[in-house]
Amino acid sequence: MTGRFRISLLSVLLLIVLRMSIGWHFFAEGFSKLWDPQWSSAGFLSQAKGPLAEEYWALVPDVHDWNEIMGKPREAAEELAAAEEDLQRWVEKILAAWGRIQVDASEHYGFDEEQSERARKAFEVRKNLLEAYVSDPELGEEVETYLHELKRLAGWQSELGGPEVPFQRKRIADKRRELNAQALEWQGWVREVEQGLVADLNSFATPEQRQSQGTWRPSPNSLQRMDTLTTYSLIAIGTCLLGGLFTRLASLGGAVFLASVILTQPPWIPDTVPVFYQVVECAALAFLATSPAGRWVGLDFFVHHLLIRPCCSTKGNT
C-alpha cells in the first residue's frame, strides 16, 4: 500500500467511534422493541409513500379479514346498510377468533373448572367491550364515511389514464394512505383488546402449568414474524458492530435495512417524512462495509489473523 492511501491514527480512532456509535444505535433500537409488546411496524408501513408504497402496504395483514369484509367500495345507496351489516360480520369474525383463543389456551394449560370459568368471564368482558365499541354512533358515522371514501377512491382509480397523471397518482396514493391509517386505528383497538385477553388467560395458569407447558401464545401472523426478525436483526447488527465481529457483513446488513426504511419515504417525493439521518447513517455503514474497521479494537482482528489469513496463505502456496 502506498503512503498516500494510508490513514492516520486519528482516522482509525474516529472509525472505531463511528462503528461503535452506529452499533449502539442499532442495539438500542432493537432492544427497545424487544421489551415493548405493543410495538408493531404496521403503522410505519401503512404510511409508506413512493413507487414501492403498495408493496409496503401489502405487508400489513388485516385483522380478522378486515379487507375482505370492510375493504370493498359500495354504491352510495348501500353505504349505510353496509356500514352496519359489514361491521356486524367483522364482529362475528373477531368473536369467533377470540373464542378459539380461549379454547386453545384452556386446552394448552389443561385448565380446571375454576380456571375455565375465569377464562369464560375474560372472554365475556372483551365481548362486551367490542359490542359497546361498534355500537357507538360516532363509529358508525366514521365507518360510513370510510366506505364512501373507498367508493371515491375506486372511481379515481378507474378514470381513464388517471394513475398515469402525476397529480392523480399522488391524490390516489394520499387517499389510500389516509384510508389505511383509519382502518389501522380500528384494527389496532381490536388487537389491543385481544392482547389483553391473551394476557389474562396466561395469568390464570398456575406457575406449575406455565413451567410444564410453556407460556401460550397465538400463532403469529406474517407481520409479527417480520417484526420479530427485524428486532433480533437490529440487536445482532448492533452487537456485531459494537464488538467488531463480522463488521463488513453487519454493516452491509444495516445499510440494506436503512435503505428499505428510506424507500418508504423517498426524499425525492413531496410531503414525505424526512429521512436525512437514515441516509447519512446508511452511507456511513456502506463505508464501514468497505473498510477493515472491525480489526481495530474489534474481534475481527482475531478472525482475520486466525482464520482468513491462514486460508489465504494456504491458497497462495498451492
Number of C-alpha atoms within 10 A of each C-alpha: 5 5 6 6 7 9 9 9 9 9 11 15 14 13 20 21 14 19 24 21 15 21 28 19 16 22 23 16 15 21 16 13 19 17 10 9 9 11 13 17 14 20 16 14 22 24 21 25 24 17 14 13 20 16 12 19 21 11 15 21 16 17 18 19 14 21 13 11 16 21 17 13 19 20 12 13 8 13 20 18 13 21 22 16 14 18 19 16 14 20 18 13 17 21 18 13 14 19 15 13 22 20 15 15 22 21 12 17 22 14 20 11 9 10 17 19 12 15 25 16 12 17 22 15 13 18 18 10 13 17 13 10 16 18 13 10 10 11 14 17 14 13 24 20 15 22 25 20 18 20 18 17 18 15 12 17 15 11 10 9 11 16 17 9 11 10 11 16 16 16 16 19 21 15 16 20 20 16 19 19 18 15 20 21 13 16 15 17 13 20 17 12 16 18 16 14 20 21 13 15 26 20 13 19 22 13 12 10 16 16 10 10 13 13 16 18 15 11 9 10 13 12 16 17 12 14 18 16 12 17 20 16 19 24 24 19 27 29 20 26 33 26 18 25 21 19 30 23 16 24 27 19 19 26 23 15 16 20 17 13 17 20 17 24 22 22 16 8 12 11 10 15 15 12 16 11 11 16 17 12 17 22 15 17 27 18 16 24 21 13 14 17 26 28 19 14 14 21 18 23 17 14 15 16 12 11 12 12 13 12 12 10 10 9 9 8 6 5
